[in-house]
Amino acid sequence: MTSEQRPRTLGELKKSGYKVVSVKEEMRRNLIARIRAGRPLFDGIFGYEETVVPQLENAILSGQDIIFLGERGQAKSRMIRALTGLLDEAIPVIADSELHEDPFQPITHASRARIEAEGDNLEIDWIGRDQRYGEKLATPDITIADLIGEVDPIKVAEGRYLSDEKTIHYGLIPRTNRGIFCINELPDLAERIQVGLLNIMEERDVQIRGYRIQMPLDVLVVASANPEDYTNRGRIITPLKDRYGAQIRTHYPRSVEHEIDIMTQESVAFDDTDYTVIVPAYMKEIVAEITRLARRSPDVNQRSGVSVRASIADYESLLANALRRSIRLGESDVVPRISDLPYVIPTISGKVEFETVEDGKEEQIIEKLIQGAVVAVFNRYFNVVDMEDVVTRFKAGMQAEVSDGMASDAYLGLVKSVDGLSSAVAKLDPGENPALIASATEFIFEGLHLNKRLNKDKVGGKTQYRG
């Protein structure tokens, strides 16, 4: 029904035949409809189709509260927030109710009193999905009052008794009644505060200041946790962990393709009408491969993980330097090259945590990761044996100079002067675009160097390849 057709009083809601269901039943029903329609559970999340998503679907179909366990940058928060897509477009609540109460089954004394007084004339509001999601980052200073509630001294001073539920100022979880509440980084929550969640998780009622209020809450409680935090900085107390129905382990992308999909989707895009950004597939693969090698490097702390954010930030830095070159040279095409890769070093340095290494060695470690990525991608595209004509030309005394500030047109003559180079470049399908040809040329030279077929010298800001 449209917003204009929605009932506005309790009497109209009764006549409409509307049936209120629990939030878990609502999500279950909408998930079943989505699966039947062949629609994915999430849009824009890659690599979880056969691992995380089936487990999550089972948890929702089972009506279970969920913990997402995984390292940083594994889309835990994004998936949790995306769960609101399984909520109905809008649901009816008692107007002015701070706990989004069901008009048919109010849970506070105040709302029950209103129904007795107003009957079918009780005003109804409709709230959307965005109003049914609550989130809190667990920090050591969180109190029970923040999450559950506390006695409001001002209300007591007005003459109410402490045992009167009207004296309570409700916390975040009760205020997310009939919705989804997320606690991010749950192990960082103090253990005494975790104890306070036990009744919320099991009995679904509220306990504040030593007296019990029978107030059944309808809320899906979701949490995220980092395994490093799970075992060292903090822990989830066993009774609370036992109350979560499903613990779902997330992971980093397991293929280069998924890493690239995330990288290109999440990178910041600007509407620069004066410039055309073209990124060769091999350059995207190199950026993704740098991150993937970092996740296996003994010099990188694997307990803290290497987030996909590293790939995203590296990709953005690579494009930024390519754009800077195009601006200075007056070129309209923005195409990243191998000579742009050193500019990702400042970016990735802030994204990884190194094991104990000597001061100043971090940059050398990153350079090795970049070299490893370039040679791995080059060997996917070329067989060095097929490049003997190019190598022979360099052995005969040929030298080639490249740099990130060199005009794209300058590479055209270089390609023509080296036997076999034009056919090798053609395999990368640059067409007649000088910027793409320049990028392909640098990729081939660097690949041959890393395969020990060419020597390389750095002179000033330029790189020279020779036999």
BELNORLIN-V678385 format. One record per residue. N is the residue number from 0. RES is the residue in one letter. SS is DSSP state (H for helix, E for strand, L for the rest). OMEGA is omega in whole degrees, 0 to 359 (none if undefined). D_FIRST is the distance of its C-alpha to the first C-alpha in Angstrom with 2 decimals. Layout:
# BELNORLIN-V678385
N_RES_SS_OMEGA_D_FIRST / N_RES_SS_OMEGA_D_FIRST
This chain:
# BELNORLIN-V678385
0_M_L_179_0.00 / 1_T_L_181_3.79 / 2_S_L_179_6.63 / 3_E_L_183_8.01 / 4_Q_L_185_5.89 / 5_R_L_178_6.45 / 6_P_L_182_9.77 / 7_R_L_176_12.82 / 8_T_E_179_15.54 / 9_L_H_179_16.65 / 10_G_H_178_17.08 / 11_E_H_179_13.56 / 12_L_H_178_12.43 / 13_K_H_182_15.13 / 14_K_H_182_14.22 / 15_S_H_181_10.61 / 16_G_L_181_12.53 / 17_Y_L_179_11.02 / 18_K_L_178_13.87 / 19_V_L_177_15.23 / 20_V_L_178_17.33 / 21_S_L_182_19.98 / 22_V_H_180_19.60 / 23_K_H_177_22.02 / 24_E_H_178_20.27 / 25_E_H_180_16.95 / 26_M_H_178_18.96 / 27_R_H_180_20.86 / 28_R_H_181_17.95 / 29_N_H_176_16.56 / 30_L_H_178_20.20 / 31_I_H_179_20.83 / 32_A_H_180_18.02 / 33_R_H_179_19.51 / 34_I_H_179_23.00 / 35_R_H_181_22.23 / 36_A_L_180_20.87 / 37_G_L_180_24.06 / 38_R_L_179_22.54 / 39_P_L_178_24.77 / 40_L_L_181_24.11 / 41_F_L_170_25.24 / 42_D_L_176_25.70 / 43_G_L_175_29.00 / 44_I_L_189_30.85 / 45_F_L_172_33.84 / 46_G_L_181_36.32 / 47_Y_L_187_34.39 / 48_E_L_184_33.00 / 49_E_L_183_35.72 / 50_T_L_186_36.58 / 51_V_H_186_34.13 / 52_V_H_178_30.79 / 53_P_H_179_31.76 / 54_Q_H_180_32.94 / 55_L_H_178_29.79 / 56_E_H_178_27.60 / 57_N_H_180_29.92 / 58_A_H_180_29.65 / 59_I_H_178_25.85 / 60_L_H_179_26.01 / 61_S_H_182_28.69 / 62_G_L_185_26.81 / 63_Q_L_167_29.70 / 64_D_L_194_30.26 / 65_I_E_167_31.74 / 66_I_E_171_34.67 / 67_F_E_183_35.02 / 68_L_E_180_38.76 / 69_G_L_179_40.14 / 70_E_L_182_42.22 / 71_R_L_176_41.03 / 72_G_L_179_39.04 / 73_Q_L_173_37.42 / 74_A_L_180_33.75 / 75_K_H_182_33.27 / 76_S_H_180_31.36 / 77_R_H_179_29.30 / 78_M_H_181_28.23 / 79_I_H_180_27.44 / 80_R_H_180_25.23 / 81_A_H_178_23.54 / 82_L_H_178_22.55 / 83_T_H_177_19.63 / 84_G_H_177_18.07 / 85_L_H_176_17.75 / 86_L_L_176_15.62 / 87_D_L_181_11.88 / 88_E_L_178_10.20 / 89_A_E_177_10.01 / 90_I_E_180_11.37 / 91_P_E_176_12.42 / 92_V_E_175_16.10 / 93_I_E_182_18.70 / 94_A_L_178_19.19 / 95_D_L_176_22.39 / 96_S_L_182_22.92 / 97_E_L_181_24.85 / 98_L_L_178_24.09 / 99_H_L_189_20.25 / 100_E_L_175_20.79 / 101_D_L_181_18.74 / 102_P_L_181_18.30 / 103_F_L_181_19.59 / 104_Q_L_179_22.48 / 105_P_L_185_23.76 / 106_I_L_178_26.67 / 107_T_L_179_28.61 / 108_H_H_182_30.91 / 109_A_H_181_29.55 / 110_S_H_177_25.97 / 111_R_H_178_27.39 / 112_A_H_179_29.57 / 113_R_H_180_26.72 / 114_I_H_178_24.91 / 115_E_H_183_28.27 / 116_A_H_188_28.80 / 117_E_H_179_25.45 / 118_G_H_183_24.01 / 119_D_H_178_20.69 / 120_N_H_179_20.87 / 121_L_L_183_20.45 / 122_E_E_180_18.22 / 123_I_E_171_15.24 / 124_D_E_176_14.37 / 125_W_E_180_11.86 / 126_I_E_181_13.90 / 127_G_E_184_13.54 / 128_R_H_185_15.79 / 129_D_H_179_18.66 / 130_Q_H_184_19.08 / 131_R_H_179_19.46 / 132_Y_E_176_22.54 / 133_G_E_184_26.09 / 134_E_E_176_29.36 / 135_K_E_175_33.02 / 136_L_E_182_36.12 / 137_A_L_175_38.77 / 138_T_L_184_41.91 / 139_P_L_184_45.00 / 140_D_L_178_44.34 / 141_I_L_179_40.98 / 142_T_L_175_41.23 / 143_I_H_180_39.58 / 144_A_H_180_38.34 / 145_D_H_187_36.40 / 146_L_H_188_34.58 / 147_I_L_179_34.48 / 148_G_E_182_35.65 / 149_E_E_174_38.71 / 150_V_E_181_40.13 / 151_D_L_184_39.79 / 152_P_H_179_43.31 / 153_I_H_179_42.12 / 154_K_H_176_40.08 / 155_V_H_180_43.17 / 156_A_H_179_45.34 / 157_E_L_175_43.21 / 158_G_L_180_44.53 / 159_R_L_176_42.18 / 160_Y_L_178_43.68 / 161_L_L_182_43.36 / 162_S_L_180_41.94 / 163_D_L_182_39.05 / 164_E_H_178_35.85 / 165_K_H_178_35.11 / 166_T_H_187_37.91 / 167_I_E_166_36.02 / 168_H_E_187_34.61 / 169_Y_E_179_32.19 / 170_G_L_187_32.52 / 171_L_H_184_30.19 / 172_I_H_176_29.33 / 173_P_H_180_28.22 / 174_R_H_175_26.19 / 175_T_L_177_24.30 / 176_N_L_182_23.39 / 177_R_L_179_20.32 / 178_G_E_182_20.87 / 179_I_E_176_23.57 / 180_F_E_182_26.99 / 181_C_E_171_29.66 / 182_I_E_179_33.39 / 183_N_E_180_35.13 / 184_E_L_184_38.80 / 185_L_H_181_38.86 / 186_P_H_179_42.66 / 187_D_H_179_43.36 / 188_L_L_181_41.97 / 189_A_L_185_44.97 / 190_E_H_180_45.67 / 191_R_H_177_45.64 / 192_I_H_176_42.09 / 193_Q_H_178_41.10 / 194_V_H_180_42.51 / 195_G_L_180_40.15 / 196_L_L_187_37.19 / 197_L_H_180_38.41 / 198_N_H_177_36.78 / 199_I_H_186_33.45 / 200_M_H_187_33.59 / 201_E_L_183_34.80 / 202_E_L_180_34.37 / 203_R_L_175_31.33 / 204_D_L_187_32.83 / 205_V_E_173_34.40 / 206_Q_E_182_38.16 / 207_I_E_173_39.55 / 208_R_L_170_43.15 / 209_G_L_174_44.58 / 210_Y_E_189_42.40 / 211_R_E_176_39.43 / 212_I_E_179_36.09 / 213_Q_L_184_34.04 / 214_M_L_184_30.72 / 215_P_L_179_28.85 / 216_L_L_177_26.90 / 217_D_L_185_24.11 / 218_V_E_171_24.80 / 219_L_E_182_25.67 / 220_V_E_181_28.99 / 221_V_E_180_30.08 / 222_A_E_172_33.42 / 223_S_E_180_35.47 / 224_A_E_175_39.26 / 225_N_L_181_42.08 / 226_P_H_178_44.75 / 227_E_H_177_47.44 / 228_D_H_184_46.07 / 229_Y_H_188_45.51 / 230_T_H_185_49.25 / 231_N_H_186_50.97 / 232_R_H_181_49.40 / 233_G_L_177_47.45 / 234_R_L_174_46.24 / 235_I_L_182_43.42 / 236_I_L_187_44.91 / 237_T_H_180_45.04 / 238_P_H_180_43.10 / 239_L_H_179_40.13 / 240_K_H_180_40.30 / 241_D_H_183_40.43 / 242_R_H_174_37.11 / 243_Y_L_184_35.26 / 244_G_L_185_34.36 / 245_A_E_172_34.67 / 246_Q_E_187_36.92 / 247_I_E_182_36.03 / 248_R_E_177_38.73 / 249_T_L_183_37.80 / 250_H_L_176_40.34 / 251_Y_L_180_41.34 / 252_P_L_183_40.78 / 253_R_L_176_43.14 / 254_S_L_177_43.64 / 255_V_H_182_44.59 / 256_E_H_180_41.74 / 257_H_H_177_39.11 / 258_E_H_180_41.01 / 259_I_H_179_41.02 / 260_D_H_180_37.31 / 261_I_H_183_36.57 / 262_M_H_182_39.34 / 263_T_H_180_38.24 / 264_Q_H_188_34.54 / 265_E_H_181_35.23 / 266_S_L_181_38.15 / 267_V_L_179_37.72 / 268_A_L_179_37.50 / 269_F_L_179_38.67 / 270_D_L_177_38.38 / 271_D_L_183_42.13 / 272_T_L_182_42.51 / 273_D_L_185_46.29 / 274_Y_L_178_46.37 / 275_T_E_181_45.21 / 276_V_E_178_44.77 / 277_I_L_182_45.88 / 278_V_L_178_46.26 / 279_P_L_182_48.33 / 280_A_H_184_47.05 / 281_Y_H_178_50.23 / 282_M_H_175_49.73 / 283_K_H_181_46.23 / 284_E_H_180_47.83 / 285_I_H_180_50.60 / 286_V_H_179_48.30 / 287_A_H_182_46.34 / 288_E_H_177_49.65 / 289_I_H_180_51.02 / 290_T_H_182_48.32 / 291_R_H_177_48.73 / 292_L_H_178_52.50 / 293_A_H_180_52.04 / 294_R_L_179_50.14 / 295_R_L_185_53.25 / 296_S_L_176_55.90 / 297_P_L_180_58.29 / 298_D_L_181_58.65 / 299_V_E_180_54.99 / 300_N_L_184_53.72 / 301_Q_L_179_51.40 / 302_R_L_179_50.29 / 303_S_L_176_48.41 / 304_G_L_175_47.03 / 305_V_L_189_46.62 / 306_S_L_171_43.07 / 307_V_H_177_41.27 / 308_R_H_176_41.27 / 309_A_H_178_44.95 / 310_S_H_182_44.17 / 311_I_H_182_41.59 / 312_A_H_178_44.03 / 313_D_H_180_46.95 / 314_Y_H_179_45.07 / 315_E_H_180_44.25 / 316_S_H_178_47.91 / 317_L_H_180_49.18 / 318_L_H_180_47.14 / 319_A_H_180_48.19 / 320_N_H_176_51.85 / 321_A_H_177_51.41 / 322_L_H_179_49.76 / 323_R_H_178_52.60 / 324_R_H_182_55.09 / 325_S_H_179_53.39 / 326_I_H_183_53.33 / 327_R_H_183_57.03 / 328_L_H_180_58.15 / 329_G_L_178_56.07 / 330_E_L_183_54.31 / 331_S_L_181_50.84 / 332_D_E_178_49.95 / 333_V_E_183_49.15 / 334_V_L_180_50.28 / 335_P_L_180_51.18 / 336_R_L_176_54.56 / 337_I_H_181_56.48 / 338_S_H_175_58.30 / 339_D_H_187_55.02 / 340_L_H_178_54.60 / 341_P_H_182_56.87 / 342_Y_H_173_54.32 / 343_V_H_182_51.89 / 344_I_H_178_54.48 / 345_P_H_181_53.57 / 346_T_H_184_49.90 / 347_I_H_179_50.32 / 348_S_H_179_52.97 / 349_G_L_184_50.34 / 350_K_L_181_48.03 / 351_V_L_176_50.50 / 352_E_L_184_52.72 / 353_F_E_170_56.19 / 354_E_L_183_58.50 / 355_T_L_179_61.78 / 356_V_L_179_63.35 / 357_E_L_179_66.02 / 358_D_L_178_65.05 / 359_G_L_182_64.35 / 360_K_L_183_63.71 / 361_E_H_181_59.91 / 362_E_H_178_60.06 / 363_Q_H_178_62.35 / 364_I_H_180_59.95 / 365_I_H_178_57.08 / 366_E_H_177_59.38 / 367_K_H_177_60.16 / 368_L_H_179_56.49 / 369_I_H_179_56.03 / 370_Q_H_178_59.08 / 371_G_H_179_57.92 / 372_A_H_182_54.56 / 373_V_H_183_56.26 / 374_V_H_179_58.75 / 375_A_H_180_56.17 / 376_V_H_179_53.99 / 377_F_H_182_57.10 / 378_N_H_172_58.34 / 379_R_H_185_55.09 / 380_Y_H_188_55.70 / 381_F_L_168_59.51 / 382_N_L_185_62.55 / 383_V_H_180_65.30 / 384_V_H_181_67.89 / 385_D_H_184_66.44 / 386_M_H_185_67.01 / 387_E_H_178_70.79 / 388_D_H_179_71.43 / 389_V_H_182_69.64 / 390_V_H_181_71.45 / 391_T_H_180_74.81 / 392_R_H_179_74.40 / 393_F_H_177_73.95 / 394_K_H_180_76.90 / 395_A_L_176_78.97 / 396_G_L_180_78.47 / 397_M_L_173_75.14 / 398_Q_E_181_73.17 / 399_A_E_181_69.66 / 400_E_E_180_68.22 / 401_V_E_175_64.52 / 402_S_L_180_62.51 / 403_D_L_178_59.06 / 404_G_L_184_60.47 / 405_M_L_181_62.00 / 406_A_L_182_60.78 / 407_S_L_181_59.06 / 408_D_L_182_61.58 / 409_A_H_180_64.40 / 410_Y_H_184_63.20 / 411_L_H_178_63.64 / 412_G_H_179_67.43 / 413_L_H_180_67.38 / 414_V_H_182_65.53 / 415_K_H_185_68.03 / 416_S_H_183_71.00 / 417_V_L_180_70.21 / 418_D_L_177_70.83 / 419_G_L_183_67.88 / 420_L_H_182_65.47 / 421_S_H_179_63.82 / 422_S_H_177_63.01 / 423_A_H_178_61.64 / 424_V_H_182_59.45 / 425_A_H_179_58.26 / 426_K_L_180_56.83 / 427_L_L_173_54.27 / 428_D_L_178_53.21 / 429_P_L_184_53.56 / 430_G_L_179_54.25 / 431_E_L_184_56.21 / 432_N_L_182_54.35 / 433_P_H_181_57.03 / 434_A_H_177_54.71 / 435_L_H_177_53.59 / 436_I_H_178_57.21 / 437_A_H_180_58.28 / 438_S_H_180_55.74 / 439_A_H_180_56.79 / 440_T_H_179_60.46 / 441_E_H_180_60.10 / 442_F_H_181_58.14 / 443_I_H_180_60.97 / 444_F_H_182_63.74 / 445_E_H_177_62.18 / 446_G_H_178_61.51 / 447_L_H_178_65.13 / 448_H_H_182_66.33 / 449_L_H_173_64.35 / 450_N_L_175_65.72 / 451_K_L_177_69.17 / 452_R_L_176_70.01 / 453_L_L_173_70.19 / 454_N_E_181_71.39 / 455_K_E_176_69.50 / 456_D_E_175_70.82 / 457_K_E_181_68.98 / 458_V_E_184_70.86 / 459_G_L_178_69.32 / 460_G_L_182_65.72 / 461_K_E_179_66.45 / 462_T_E_181_66.65 / 463_Q_E_176_69.49 / 464_Y_E_180_69.54 / 465_R_E_180_72.91 / 466_G_L_none_74.70
